[in-house]
Amino acid sequence: MRLARAHLDLMNAGPDGTVSEIAAKWGFIHMGRFSHAYAKHFGVLPSETLRRSL
């Protein structure tokens, strides 16, 4: 559920949004673990999703 919410926020982030900020908002403290879990679930890195949103 938290990954899905972070995914939505990354897709809708503006130019000032950051992966770290969005991950922390959803309770992900360890960025490496977040990135790994995100990539495993969505097939892309969170930074790629953020880039595509711009």
N, CA, C and O of each residue as an XYZ file, in Angstrom:
216
protein
N       0.820     -1.191      0.000
C       0.000      0.000      0.000
C       0.870      1.265      0.000
O       0.619      2.198     -0.762
N       1.894      1.285      0.860
C       2.778      2.459      0.909
C       3.536      2.618     -0.398
O       3.742      3.739     -0.864
N       3.954      1.505     -0.992
C       4.656      1.590     -2.281
C       3.741      2.174     -3.348
O       4.174      2.998     -4.154
N       2.495      1.761     -3.360
C       1.546      2.268     -4.344
C       1.326      3.767     -4.167
O       1.241      4.504     -5.150
N       1.234      4.218     -2.923
C       1.045      5.651     -2.657
C       2.281      6.445     -3.055
O       2.175      7.532     -3.623
N       3.452      5.896     -2.756
C       4.693      6.564     -3.158
C       4.773      6.629     -4.684
O       5.202      7.639     -5.241
N       4.367      5.571     -5.348
C       4.366      5.529     -6.813
C       3.477      6.644     -7.371
O       3.884      7.362     -8.284
N       2.279      6.790     -6.833
C       1.377      7.853     -7.287
C       1.991      9.228     -7.073
O       1.910     10.094     -7.943
N       2.600      9.423     -5.921
C       3.233     10.713     -5.648
C       4.403     10.973     -6.590
O       4.600     12.104     -7.032
N       5.166      9.955     -6.897
C       6.286     10.120     -7.828
C       5.782     10.463     -9.233
O       6.379     11.284     -9.930
N       4.688      9.831     -9.637
C       4.136     10.106    -10.970
C       3.558     11.520    -11.054
O       3.522     12.115    -12.131
N       3.107     12.052     -9.922
C       2.469     13.362     -9.916
C       3.346     14.464     -9.336
O       2.886     15.587     -9.129
N       4.599     14.143     -9.076
C       5.508     15.127     -8.474
C       5.816     16.232     -9.470
O       5.939     15.997    -10.672
N       5.935     17.409     -8.957
C       6.342     18.539     -9.787
C       7.857     18.596     -9.870
O       8.545     17.684     -9.412
N       8.366     19.650    -10.444
C       9.818     19.784    -10.609
C      10.592     19.877     -9.301
O      11.803     19.656     -9.284
N       9.914     20.198     -8.214
C      10.591     20.308     -6.922
C      10.530     19.032     -6.104
O      11.136     18.966     -5.035
N       9.812     18.010     -6.574
C       9.696     16.753     -5.838
C      10.978     15.947     -5.885
O      11.702     15.966     -6.880
N      11.254     15.234     -4.794
C      12.432     14.372     -4.763
C      12.016     12.977     -4.308
O      11.023     12.806     -3.601
N      12.788     11.998     -4.723
C      12.526     10.624     -4.313
C      12.629     10.510     -2.793
O      11.779      9.883     -2.162
N      13.645     11.099     -2.210
C      13.847     11.024     -0.760
C      12.673     11.615      0.007
O      12.207     11.033      0.986
N      12.206     12.751     -0.433
C      11.093     13.422      0.230
C       9.825     12.567      0.164
O       9.127     12.405      1.165
N       9.539     12.035     -0.992
C       8.332     11.229     -1.177
C       8.436      9.919     -0.409
O       7.469      9.494      0.224
N       9.589      9.281     -0.456
C       9.777      8.027      0.283
C       9.597      8.255      1.782
O       8.935      7.467      2.457
N      10.183      9.326      2.297
C      10.069      9.631      3.724
C       8.619      9.926      4.105
O       8.170      9.547      5.187
N       7.896     10.595      3.225
C       6.490     10.902      3.481
C       5.692      9.632      3.753
O       4.763      9.633      4.560
N       6.063      8.549      3.072
C       5.340      7.282      3.220
C       6.026      6.318      4.172
O       5.697      5.132      4.199
N       6.978      6.817      4.951
C       7.570      6.030      6.027
C       8.761      5.176      5.639
O       9.167      4.296      6.399
N       9.324      5.423      4.472
C      10.515      4.685      4.056
C      11.732      5.487      4.480
O      11.981      6.576      3.962
N      12.487      4.943      5.424
C      13.642      5.640      5.984
C      14.923      5.296      5.218
O      15.744      6.173      4.949
N      15.086      4.035      4.875
C      16.287      3.547      4.201
C      16.069      3.616      2.691
O      15.315      2.818      2.134
N      16.721      4.561      2.033
C      16.488      4.791      0.609
C      16.869      3.595     -0.264
O      16.213      3.326     -1.270
N      17.923      2.881      0.117
C      18.338      1.707     -0.662
C      17.275      0.622     -0.652
O      16.987      0.015     -1.683
N      16.699      0.382      0.506
C      15.641     -0.630      0.612
C      14.390     -0.193     -0.138
O      13.739     -0.994     -0.807
N      14.065      1.093     -0.015
C      12.916      1.615     -0.737
C      13.105      1.446     -2.239
O      12.214      0.956     -2.933
N      14.250      1.846     -2.727
C      14.536      1.770     -4.157
C      14.470      0.332     -4.663
O      13.916      0.067     -5.730
N      15.031     -0.582     -3.899
C      15.024     -1.992     -4.277
C      13.603     -2.546     -4.311
O      13.216     -3.209     -5.274
N      12.833     -2.280     -3.275
C      11.449     -2.773     -3.216
C      10.606     -2.152     -4.325
O       9.774     -2.825     -4.933
N      10.824     -0.877     -4.582
C      10.080     -0.172     -5.627
C      10.390     -0.778     -6.995
O       9.484     -1.077     -7.773
N      11.674     -0.954     -7.274
C      12.079     -1.519     -8.569
C      11.572     -2.943     -8.741
O      11.172     -3.330     -9.839
N      11.583     -3.707     -7.691
C      11.091     -5.081     -7.750
C       9.591     -5.098     -8.056
O       9.117     -5.938     -8.821
N       8.857     -4.175     -7.460
C       7.403     -4.139     -7.623
C       6.969     -3.499     -8.945
O       6.061     -4.000     -9.608
N       7.619     -2.386     -9.332
C       7.182     -1.622    -10.499
C       8.054     -1.806    -11.735
O       7.682     -1.363    -12.822
N       9.192     -2.443    -11.587
C      10.059     -2.718    -12.735
C      10.930     -1.562    -13.175
O      11.638     -1.674    -14.175
N      10.895     -0.459    -12.459
C      11.747      0.705    -12.742
C      12.183      1.311    -11.420
O      11.548      1.092    -10.389
N      13.251      2.062    -11.453
C      13.705      2.758    -10.253
C      12.780      3.939     -9.962
O      12.182      4.496    -10.882
N      12.660      4.323     -8.694
C      11.831      5.477     -8.372
C      12.285      6.742     -9.099
O      11.461      7.565     -9.498
N      13.571      6.888     -9.265
C      14.079      8.083     -9.971
C      13.619      8.116    -11.420
O      13.413      9.195    -11.978
N      13.454      6.948    -12.039
C      12.957      6.901    -13.422
C      11.502      7.357    -13.478
O      11.110      8.093    -14.383
N      10.709      6.917    -12.510
C       9.312      7.335    -12.449
C       9.237      8.843    -12.259
O       8.437      9.515    -12.909
N      10.058      9.366    -11.381
C      10.070     10.808    -11.132
C      10.463     11.573    -12.386
O       9.840     12.583    -12.713
N      11.481     11.109    -13.086
C      11.924     11.773    -14.328
C      10.814     11.799    -15.362
O      10.633     12.799    -16.057
N      10.073     10.715    -15.467
C       8.994     10.624    -16.456
C       7.852     11.567    -16.128
O       7.085     11.945    -17.014
N       7.730     11.953    -14.859
C       6.633     12.828    -14.460
C       6.887     14.286    -14.832
O       5.966     15.102    -14.829
N       8.128     14.605    -15.148
C       8.464     16.015    -15.423
C       8.191     16.414    -16.832
O       8.424     17.565    -17.204
